[in-house]
């Protein structure tokens, strides 16, 4: 089947046209390989080896499901998830919902700025507060690309950074491959005390990102709504999500496998700096530099996407359009304050991901209700298999968070 376009007088193949529709999911997928993922995955591999591989596999499958639903919502309705919620909620609940979503966005930005600052520190020895300020300034430049050039150039920039992130975090596996049998054993769901539950919640919060759920519907709406036939767009969106999150999932699992293969029993691996030093010692300085570059690219890309998400949340729920530069400055302050106070960056990253984990149900429950409604989605409403899978995902998140709270309060 051909889609006819006036380009040199020749029709454009449907496959090539479909490739042109890919992009929004790759922007959203940056949220799944941000510095919070690095801290959570490296800490998990260093402390527990391959024990929690199953958490990442389950989380990535959940991510594919929810990001597809979010993108489909934007494509079919022409509205973002925050916009749809904003029109359905009374003023008080709407503001309360915005507040929790904003806290999630701030926790996200904290992780991204801190992680990018650590990357600059590892590469050039810059003080962390100065490095964090530089990350903030550069992220403004990336956001300017989106403001002036539109979404497509911004997508290309983010996809380029994703390539750098992938190479940076997976290069070590070439030098020191993981144990296949031990990695396969890690697919069996189990825990080893409260510490492993905390890390599992952190890994889940770092993988299924609430702000990415809110953002993806806006990205898909802005890029696609009204431009093509809806069924075709929904199909292209499915491939966009699967391909983008396959890359992000491989990076996440690769980080844990790298830590499990290289860092167990090594002193000082409880921090990103310590893990980097151990990687340099065991895999060589080249791999160490490549890893630090990947961390830096992760911070730069994810903080830009996170700021974009926060703006979409505020606009949809409060109907307030705040300039991205002003929002960038406001959300940069908490991260810089933590760096100035000397808070351990890795600890801050892990805790920020736990905060994100508690924000997931607030994004998922309304999403699956809206995408399952024929009044909202028409013929593209979720079928029962998809609704059951989404419900199971929400249940898993709530159960994990409840277990984390119980173990923390009882000191077990």
Helices and strands as residue ranges (DSSP letters): E 2-7, E 10-13, H 14-19, H 24-29, G 30-33, H 35-48, H 53-77, H 81-88, H 91-124, H 128-149, H 151-175, H 180-185, H 194-207, H 210-224, H 230-262, H 272-283, H 285-318, H 324-341, H 345-371, H 374-377, G 378-380, H 384-410
